[in-house]
Amino acid sequence: MIIPIRCWSCGKPIAHLWEEFDSRSKKGESKKEILDELGIDRYCCRAMMMGNVELLDTIAQFKKT
């Protein structure tokens, strides 16, 4: 789905970092290094970023009835 605006556990805003994280991880960079450089140091925020699955393209294929 879409990345949440804030971390569910601590409330830190993380959505503005998603595009950079996603593009850099698709290029093959280490996810640990990306998260460290973006300043995401809490384990709850890291889990939000790494556990997110982009399902928007899959969901958009289906018609609303």
Backbone bond lengths (Angstrom), bond angles and torsions (degrees), N, CA, C in turn:
res aa  C-N    CA-C-N  psi(-1)  N-CA   C-N-CA  omega(-1)  CA-C   N-CA-C  phi
1 M - - - 1.448 - - 1.526 109.46 -
2 I 1.288 116.48 -163.04 1.455 122.02 -179.85 1.523 108.75 -86.01
3 I 1.329 115.89 140.24 1.469 120.00 179.99 1.524 109.34 -62.26
4 P 1.333 117.90 135.18 1.468 119.82 178.51 1.524 111.72 -65.42
5 I 1.317 117.19 152.68 1.462 121.61 179.20 1.526 110.32 -62.97
6 R 1.305 116.58 -44.14 1.460 122.00 -178.99 1.524 110.18 -123.10
7 C 1.325 114.71 155.00 1.461 120.80 174.46 1.523 108.35 -63.67
8 W 1.326 117.25 136.52 1.457 120.79 -177.48 1.519 112.08 -68.80
9 S 1.321 118.54 -28.00 1.461 120.87 -176.79 1.524 113.12 -85.97
10 C 1.325 116.93 -52.87 1.465 119.75 -172.51 1.522 113.49 -104.16
11 G 1.318 119.03 -18.11 1.460 121.71 178.21 1.518 115.15 87.34
12 K 1.327 118.57 6.74 1.463 121.50 179.38 1.530 109.70 -70.83
13 P 1.346 117.72 133.93 1.470 119.74 177.21 1.533 110.67 -66.36
14 I 1.339 116.31 127.61 1.470 120.00 -178.00 1.525 113.16 -131.24
15 A 1.316 118.86 -12.31 1.464 121.17 -173.28 1.525 112.30 -64.30
16 H 1.327 117.78 -32.00 1.463 120.41 -178.09 1.530 112.18 -69.92
17 L 1.315 117.63 -13.36 1.458 122.11 179.74 1.525 112.90 -96.11
18 W 1.325 117.31 -7.93 1.466 121.08 -172.68 1.529 113.18 -63.21
19 E 1.326 117.91 -46.07 1.468 119.94 -175.66 1.520 111.86 -61.78
20 E 1.321 116.59 -42.33 1.462 119.49 178.85 1.529 110.73 -67.01
21 F 1.316 116.90 -42.90 1.466 120.62 177.92 1.524 110.80 -60.17
22 D 1.321 116.56 -45.99 1.467 121.30 -177.69 1.523 111.58 -64.59
23 S 1.320 117.13 -45.91 1.470 119.80 -177.64 1.521 111.39 -67.29
24 R 1.318 117.29 -40.10 1.461 120.16 -179.80 1.523 111.84 -70.80
25 S 1.332 117.65 -35.82 1.465 119.55 179.36 1.530 110.92 -71.76
26 K 1.327 117.44 -31.50 1.471 119.81 176.28 1.522 111.65 -69.22
27 K 1.342 116.65 -25.50 1.466 120.42 177.33 1.523 112.19 -76.54
28 G 1.340 116.03 -11.75 1.456 119.44 176.14 1.516 114.64 104.99
29 E 1.310 118.33 7.47 1.459 120.22 178.33 1.526 110.16 -71.14
30 S 1.311 115.54 156.49 1.461 121.09 178.26 1.526 109.42 -67.99
31 K 1.323 115.98 130.70 1.465 119.95 -178.80 1.519 111.39 -64.98
32 K 1.313 117.35 -32.97 1.460 120.76 178.12 1.522 110.59 -63.05
33 E 1.319 117.24 -45.44 1.462 120.83 -179.79 1.525 111.62 -65.27
34 I 1.327 117.01 -40.02 1.464 120.96 179.14 1.522 110.21 -61.97
35 L 1.328 116.93 -48.56 1.455 121.34 -179.05 1.520 111.61 -63.76
36 D 1.329 117.49 -38.33 1.461 120.85 177.29 1.526 111.12 -64.09
37 E 1.331 117.22 -43.75 1.466 121.28 -179.20 1.526 112.30 -69.13
38 L 1.330 117.17 -30.82 1.461 120.62 178.99 1.527 112.18 -80.34
39 G 1.324 117.46 -8.89 1.454 121.14 178.13 1.513 114.31 84.49
40 I 1.310 116.55 20.79 1.466 120.43 177.64 1.518 106.86 -94.86
41 D 1.347 115.73 99.11 1.452 119.24 -174.13 1.521 113.75 -110.11
42 R 1.316 118.20 -15.86 1.464 120.73 179.43 1.523 109.79 -79.89
43 Y 1.324 115.70 140.79 1.464 119.57 -177.00 1.525 112.17 -66.11
44 C 1.350 117.16 -29.17 1.462 119.01 179.94 1.532 110.35 -69.51
45 C 1.324 116.99 -40.40 1.466 120.93 178.89 1.532 110.73 -69.08
46 R 1.314 116.58 -38.16 1.464 120.60 177.43 1.523 110.47 -62.48
47 A 1.320 116.07 -40.46 1.466 120.34 179.07 1.523 110.69 -65.40
48 M 1.329 117.45 -37.20 1.465 121.08 178.08 1.533 110.52 -63.01
49 M 1.322 116.62 -42.26 1.468 120.76 -178.04 1.530 111.31 -72.15
50 M 1.316 116.76 -45.24 1.459 119.94 -175.49 1.525 112.56 -78.62
51 G 1.317 117.40 -24.87 1.452 120.61 -177.95 1.514 114.33 -90.49
52 N 1.322 117.72 -3.58 1.457 120.89 -178.77 1.529 110.65 -73.88
53 V 1.315 116.23 135.49 1.460 122.29 178.77 1.523 107.82 -119.88
54 E 1.320 116.76 126.27 1.459 121.05 179.83 1.523 109.70 -77.72
55 L 1.309 116.47 104.30 1.459 121.90 179.63 1.521 112.27 -110.44
56 L 1.321 117.28 1.37 1.450 120.69 -175.23 1.527 111.83 -60.72
57 D 1.326 118.16 -41.92 1.469 120.85 178.93 1.528 111.51 -66.39
58 T 1.333 117.21 -36.81 1.457 120.99 178.54 1.525 111.34 -68.27
59 I 1.326 115.94 -43.80 1.463 120.81 -178.92 1.526 110.93 -67.43
60 A 1.313 117.19 -35.35 1.474 121.14 -176.69 1.525 112.51 -66.17
61 Q 1.326 118.45 -16.46 1.452 121.83 -179.86 1.522 112.50 -71.50
62 F 1.306 116.94 -24.19 1.456 121.42 -174.94 1.522 110.58 -93.17
63 K 1.328 115.57 140.87 1.452 122.19 179.34 1.521 110.64 -84.31
64 K 1.287 114.88 143.71 1.460 119.92 174.60 1.517 108.45 -82.34
65 T 1.320 117.38 128.89 1.472 120.08 -177.49 1.494 112.58 -104.52
